[in-house]
Amino acid sequence: SLTKKKTHLYLLGCNTCKARKVKCDERQDTCANCESLHLECTYSESQPAPKRAATKRNRRSCNDCRVARCRCSGSSADQPSCQRCRENKIRCSYQDITNQHGQPQSGQESSLTISRSRANIVDSIHRGPILSPLPSFMQKLNDRLDSDLREDALLHIMCTIGALFFALEYSDTVQELPTSVVLKAGSQWAATAERLLLGNTHQISVDGLMTAQLLYDYALRMANFTQAFVLSALMARMTQALQLNLEFSSDIFNQSPNATLSTTARECRRRLMWSCYVTDVLCSNGVEQLTLVFEKHIGIQLPCHERNFLHERPCITRTLSGSPLDFIPPDKIPVDIDSNMGMLGYLIQHLEIRRRVLWYIKHLDQAKPPWLPDSEFAQLDRELQAWYTSLPPSLQFTASTIYLRKESSQLGALCFFHCTYHQTMLDFYRIGTPELFKLRSAFHFPPEQHDFQRHLQYALFKVARTLAAIVAEAEQHGPRIIGDTWFPTIAYESNRVMLYYLTQVTDPMALDKRELVLSTIPYLQSNLKALKTMRATNAMADSLVSGQPHV
């Protein structure tokens, strides 16, 4: 009967397909179902993996097609390369995972584990947080498929970050896992990457700097702030040794026949340098003694738009000072130069302003009263507002932009982008509430300036609610959207400000007090919900939920 036939089909195939009650093609290595869903493909002892007679065509995907997530036509005796590799004129190679007895080679056990996991988590790598430069590092990883993977620090830490987000997606879509299990996914690879990096500090390389950047991100996730602090200093010194703060050559369009670096490689160098700059801005937190990467020493242009980067199109963008590079001829500068700049470029521009905002907050004793029109506060406020109004429609936080960014797996980046701006505004307006933030040399507001102080306090409250709204929007689209290491602090500070305003600033006898409290409660609740979700990717979120932040 039809029922018996279906039951018979479910009894065949790998364990995963039998559990899901779907038909399995019994393909060697990994069946099509498990490969598409990134699931482990195993067979029970009573039913070993099917062994088939030698076929003319290799049905496994080659290494390059696996990385690119493309359909592979396979190889044959008379055509050893797949169609995609032939068209792109690249080497076509396959993983050699078994010996003649069908068992893994013992000497390759460690590297095989990484190779198999890499095929599964590469998609998770591209869905990581915005500040993580993982996608820019993929080409480096591609170039070393045939090398000894056991001594590759960059590969180990990339697999660590990818494994964490792969476990997060598995927990969210397949089977729920404890947050501690998700957080610790790939931790042994991270330990190996750290050992390999610190054991080779006598050899400074771009790969080593990439590894240090990702280890810094991982240390923040594990709440190892001392380690992150030390790694940020190591990264700054490595950028100086590699001279990444300078353009590789004046041939921006890579037209010289003697060019030694491709357009993509040069842009990757720029992005790596800017990634280290962003790290230094966030780590130094406006303290000059902790600053190691200064804007005046950076002589490269800002990152180009993603479309130019992905299509390997060289282009001219602004420098951080706002003008193009000095050596570029005027006739080569495009009229619409800002169209060559994407989200990363605008983010770096904002973080430069943020650094000055934080320096201002820490040196209020040297500043003019903020209510004066020519004060440092007024100048910074104008700069922040001008930057925000200059954003193109594709970077504004609107319903259509949210939809488009989600479709292109960039919604997390968009949410973080806007949270960064509003978090800076929150830090900026805190001069009106010195009791909450314990400011040094806080301004004394005379009675005639109480209205100005009230304006600052209400603006601070509105910014906190806006942050909560963005975090709530991000959280409803899945846990990976709020996976960046800064999100826990953003949600926590947002709640602190809202609670302080409701309990210490507003008049308890005001007619609209009850309505204000009731309208704010959903924002407080959504931040707490998001913090609980973040525990799987950020160790600090757990302590913030319990009200015991790390110091």
C-alpha positions, -999 to +999 in steps of 0.1 A: +000+000+000+010+037-002+014+039+036+038+009+036+057+024+007+062+057+026+072+038+057+098+018+037+112+050+023+116+066+058+135+035+070+162+041+044+187+069+044+206+088+071+195+092+107+186+128+103+163+122+073+146+093+091+140+115+122+125+142+099+105+115+080+117+128+046+132+109+016+170+107+017+191+105-015+217+085+005+245+105-010+280+098+003+296+123+027+265+144+032+230+139+017+213+168-001+188+174+027+215+176+054+237+198+033+210+223+025+200+226+062+236+224+076+228+193+097+250+164+107+246+135+084+252+101+100+241+065+095+233+039+122+257+010+128+231-015+115+228+006+083+262+019+072+265+047+048+257+034+013+286+023-008+282+027-044+301+015-074+325+040-089+307+065-110+320+086-139+311+118-122+321+131-087+289+142-071+305+160-042+308+198-043+344+211-048+360+232-021+355+265-039+318+259-047+312+249-010+326+282+001+307+302-025+275+283-017+271+275-054+258+244-072+287+223-083+286+203-115+312+179-102+342+163-119+347+133-142+376+112-154+379+132-187+370+166-170+387+169-136+374+205-130+337+215-124+321+239-148+323+269-123+360+265-117+367+262-154+348+294-161+366+313-133+399+297-142+406+286-106+419+253-092+392+227-086+399+205-055+379+182-033+382+172+003+400+139+007+381+126+038+385+088+037+410+061+030+404+030+011+386+014+041+362+043+044+377+056+077+392+091+083+429+093+083+441+095+119+468+121+111+442+144+096+415+141+123+419+177+136+419+194+102+390+173+090+369+184+119+376+220+109+370+213+072+336+197+078+325+224+102+337+251+079+314+239+052+285+242+076+292+275+093+305+295+064+269+308+059+268+318+096+300+338+091+283+361+066+255+368+091+276+379+119+277+414+135+284+446+116+317+454+133+331+419+126+351+420+093+345+383+088+332+385+052+363+405+042+385+377+055+368+349+035+391+353+005+422+348+028+406+316+040+399+305+004+435+308-006+447+283+019+423+253+014+452+229+007+475+241+036+479+226+070+447+237+087+459+227+122+483+256+123+460+282+109+450+307+136+427+327+114+407+297+103+403+286+140+389+319+152+366+322+121+352+288+128+347+298+165+326+329+156+308+309+129+301+280+152+286+303+178+261+318+153+254+284+137+246+270+172+224+301+178+204+295+146+201+258+153+187+266+187+163+291+173+150+271+144+156+233+151+160+224+187+164+248+217+198+247+234+209+261+267+224+295+263+256+283+279+260+257+252+255+282+224+279+307+240+307+281+244+303+267+209+338+266+193+356+277+224+384+251+219+391+266+185+393+300+201+419+288+226+439+273+197+438+305+177+450+325+207+479+301+213+489+302+177+487+340+175+506+348+207+532+321+198+540+339+166+542+376+176+577+377+161+560+374+127+536+402+121+512+396+092+479+407+079+465+372+088+478+377+123+460+411+126+428+396+113+431+369+139+437+394+167+406+414+156+383+384+158+399+373+191+391+407+204+355+403+194+354+369+210+369+381+242+342+408+245+315+381+240+330+360+268+333+391+291+371+388+291+376+426+291+412+425+303+421+402+274+402+424+249+420+455+262+454+439+257+444+426+222+433+461+211+468+474+219+484+445+200+462+453+170+472+490+170+509+481+170+504+455+142+487+481+120+516+504+125+541+477+117+522+467+085+516+504+076+479+498+069+473+534+077+488+544+043+475+536+008+494+507-007+501+528-038+488+559-056+473+537-083+438+537-068+423+522-100+449+495-101+458+503-138+495+497-135+508+465-151+531+461-121+503+461-096+509+434-069+476+436-051+442+432-066+414+458-061+397+435-036+429+429-016+435+467-013+400+473-001+404+445+024+435+462+038+416+495+041+387+478+059+410+460+082+426+493+092+393+509+097+381+479+118+411+485+141+403+522+142+367+514+153+381+491+180+404+518+193+376+544+194+353+520+214+381+508+236+397+541+245+362+556+252+374+592+248+404+589+271+434+603+253+459+582+273+443+550+261+441+561+224+466+544+202+452+551+167+449+587+158+429+601+129+457+624+118+479+594+111+454+576+089+461+583+052+436+560+035+402+566+021+370+554+037+355+520+028+337+519-005+301+509-010+293+472-007+283+469-043+317+481-055+334+459-030+315+427-040+319+435-078+356+444-074+352+479-088+379+504-077+365+538-068+373+570-050+357+579-016+364+606+009+390+604+036+380+609+073+388+646+070+361+649+043+382+654+012+396+629-013+432+617-011+457+645-020+474+627-048+442+620-068+439+643-099+409+666-097+395+652-130+394+617-115+372+628-086+335+619-092+309+645-088+287+622-068+316+609-046+293+602-017+275+575-037+307+555-035+303+553+003+282+528+021+272+520+057+307+514+069+319+547+057+291+567+073+296+547+105+333+556+107+325+592+101+301+591+131+325+573+154+350+601+148+324+625+161+316+601+190+353+601+201+352+639+204+318+637+222+333+614+248+364+635+252+341+665+258+321+647+285+354+639+303+367+675+301+337+695+311+359+717+333+376+730+302+343+737+283+320+767+279+286+765+295+264+743+271+236+769+269+259+793+250+254+793+212+292+792+206+298+764+231+315+731+224+282+715+232+263+735+205+290+728+179+290+690+185+252+690+186+251+707+151+277+681+138+257+652+151+224+665+136+241+673+103+256+638+100+222+622+107+203+643+082+230+636+055+222+599+055+209+587+021+175+570+020+190+536+019+205+541+054+175+556+071+155+536+096+122+532+077+099+503+070+110+499+034+147+500+044+141+475+072+125+451+047+153+455+021+181+451+046+164+420+060+162+405+025+200+411+021+209+398+055+219+433+067+191+441+091+214+436+121+239+460+106+212+486+100+199+483+136+234+486+150+242+515+128+212+536+142+218+524+177+253+537+175+240+572+167+214+572+194+238+558+220+261+587+212+232+611+217+225+594+250+261+599+261+260+634+249+228+646+266+238+630+300+254+663+310+219+672+321+217+643+346+251+643+364+236+623+394+229+593+371+262+592+353+285+606+381+302+631+358+334+647+368+334+685+369+296+685+361+280+718+350+261+738+375+228+749+360+217+782+375+180+788+381+176+807+348+189+777+329+166+751+345+145+750+314+176+741+293+185+714+318+149+700+316+152+701+278+184+680+280+168+655+304+137+650+282+159+647+251+178+620+270+146+602+278+134+603+242+167+589+230+165+561+255+130+552+242+142+553+206+170+529+215+145+506+231+123+507+200+152+499+177+163+470+199+128+457+200+125+459+162+157+440+158+149+413+184+116+403+168+135+393+136+157+367+154+184+365+180+213+369+155+201+404+146+211+416+181+242+396+182+268+424+183+288+428+215+276+464+221+238+456+222+237+444+259+252+477+271+228+497+248+197+479+261+209+482+298+217+520+295+184+526+278+165+511+308+186+530+333+178+563+317+141+556+314+138+545+350+157+574+363+136+599+343+104+584+355+114+582+392+137+612+397+130+638+371+092+639+364+068+655+388+050+627+407+019+649+409+018+658+372-014+649+354+003+630+326+027+611+349+006+579+349+001+579+311+039+584+307+047+555+329+022+532+312+035+541+278+071+535+289+066+500+305+066+482+271+100+497+263+114+485+296+100+451+291+112+448+255+148+457+266+147+430+293+134+405+268+162+414+244+188+411+271+176+376+279+179+367+243+215+381+241+227+358+268+234+332+241+259+354+223+272+377+251+282+366+285+277+401+299+240+401+291+234+375+318+249+398+345+229+428+332+197+409+334+204+401+370+213+437+377+250+429+384+269+445+356+306+437+352+329+464+365 
